[in-house]
Amino acid sequence: MGEIGGNDYNYAFFVGKNIEEIKELVPLVIETISSAITELIGMGGKTFLVPGEFPLGCSVAYLSLYQTSNIEEYDPLTGCLKWLNKFSEYHDEKLQAELNRLQKLYPHVNIIYADYYNTLLRLAQEPAKFGFISRPLPACCALGGPFNFTLGRKRGTQVPECCDDPSKYVSWDGVHMTEAAYRLMAEGILKGPYAIPPFDWSCLSSEIKNTQNSLMNN
């Protein structure tokens, strides 16, 4: 499944909606995800990988938008905005409850929850463990500010200066992550423990198994 709802939340946050207004969108987003899964089951779908929400409080774009001098709003370990991460947790809690309901309703299919939140949060919690710089939240390739990101600047109007080694950064341009971060995210889901329930590789084709073995050995 695609990342349904992300841009709905982004738009609401970026136009200044308050958190209570945005939380009202969550049931609508969850319903849309559920309807899409149900429709695909009706078309013969058997296995679904459904992503949760990113830790928005660790997003460079959100950190720039909601930058504050109140240090109490930041997680002292990660530097992420706590209230935004709580919103992501709220979305994920509602999503997992709905996926559990669907799994009971359709026991013949496999519905796997991809825990985007925790597989990415760990990169901010222990950056050195994964090869990132000690303060990995600034973007590698963007324009200015404490997080090397400027809200409202149109892409293509100015050539940004990029870091020398993107593999040391989590964020590429303030919105998207680096290849290194995406790889760790994928490994966390495919190898575990960030897929619920874990992947069962025993029933896959030999070609896919070879890909899985390659991931396991890297």
MARDREN-485794 format. One record per residue (C-alpha): residue in three letters; x, y, z. Coordinates in steps of 0.25 Angstrom, whole numbers, plus 5000, padded with zeros to 4 digits. Layout:
! MARDREN-485794
ALAXYZ
...
//
This chain:
! MARDREN-485794
MET500050005000
GLY500450144997
GLU500650255008
ILE499250295008
GLY498950425016
GLY500350485018
ASN500050595008
ASP498650625015
TYR499350645028
ASN500550725022
TYR499550825015
ALA498750835028
PHE500050865037
PHE500650955026
VAL499451045025
GLY499351065040
LYS498250975045
ASN498350945060
ILE498650805065
GLU497150775069
GLU496650805055
ILE497750725049
LYS497450605058
GLU496050605052
LEU496650565039
VAL497150435045
PRO495850355044
LEU495650395030
VAL497050355026
ILE496950225033
GLU495550195026
THR496250225013
ILE497350125015
SER496350025020
SER495450035008
ALA496650024999
ILE497049895005
THR495649845005
GLU495549874991
LEU496849804987
ILE496449684995
GLY495149674987
MET496049674974
GLY496849554979
GLY497949624988
LYS498649534998
THR499749605004
PHE499849755008
LEU500949835014
VAL500349955020
PRO501250075025
GLY501050155037
GLU501350305039
PHE502750365039
PRO503250425052
LEU502750565048
GLY503450635060
CYS504850585054
SER504550635040
VAL505450755036
ALA504250825029
TYR503350815042
LEU504550855051
SER504750985042
LEU503251015042
TYR503050995057
GLN504451045062
THR504251095076
SER505151155087
ASN504451065097
ILE505350945099
GLU504250875107
GLU503650845093
TYR504850765088
ASP505250625092
PRO506650645099
LEU507150515093
THR506750535078
GLY506450685077
CYS505050645071
LEU503850715074
LYS503050635084
TRP501650685081
LEU501750655066
ASN502350515069
LYS501150495078
PHE500250525066
SER500950415058
GLU500750315069
TYR499250355070
HIS499150325055
ASP499850195056
GLU499050145068
LYS497750165060
LEU498350105048
GLN498849975055
ALA497449965062
GLU496749965048
LEU497749865042
ASN497549775054
ARG496049785051
LEU496249755036
GLN497149635039
LYS496049575047
LEU495049595037
TYR495949545026
PRO496749425032
HIS497149375018
VAL498049495015
ASN499249545021
ILE499249695026
ILE500649745030
TYR500849875038
ALA502149945034
ASP502650025046
TYR503250145039
TYR503150225052
ASN504150135060
THR505050095049
LEU505350245046
LEU505350295061
ARG506450205064
LEU507350275054
ALA507150405062
GLN507350335076
GLU508650265072
PRO509250335060
ALA510650285062
LYS510250135063
PHE509650155048
GLY510850235043
PHE510150375043
ILE510750505049
SER510450525063
ARG509450635060
PRO508750565048
LEU507450645046
PRO507950765037
ALA507750735023
CYS508950695014
CYS508450775002
ALA507650905004
LEU507751055007
GLY508051115020
GLY507551125034
PRO507851035046
PHE507350915039
ASN507850955026
PHE506450965020
THR505651095017
LEU504151075016
GLY503451145004
ARG504651144995
LYS504351094981
ARG505150984976
GLY506051024964
THR506151174968
GLN507451154974
VAL508551044974
PRO508650984988
GLU510050944994
CYS510050794997
CYS510850725008
ASP512050645004
ASP511550515009
PRO510050495008
SER510250355015
LYS510550435028
TYR509150505028
VAL507750455030
SER507050565022
TRP507350595008
ASP506650715005
GLY505850745017
VAL504650665012
HIS505250535006
MET506250445013
THR507650405008
GLU507850275001
ALA508550225014
ALA507350255023
TYR506450195013
ARG507250065013
LEU507350055028
MET505850075028
ALA505649965018
GLU506549865025
GLY505849895038
ILE504449855031
LEU504949735023
LYS505949675033
GLY505149725045
PRO504749755056
TYR503949875049
ALA502949785041
ILE501749735049
PRO501549615048
PRO502949585042
PHE503149545028
ASP503049405024
TRP504049375013
SER503749235012
CYS502649245001
LEU503349344992
SER503949314978
SER505449284977
GLU505749414970
ILE505149494982
LYS505849404992
ASN507149434985
THR506849584987
GLN506549555002
ASN507849475004
SER508649594998
LEU507949685008
MET508249595020
ASN509749575016
ASN510049725014
//
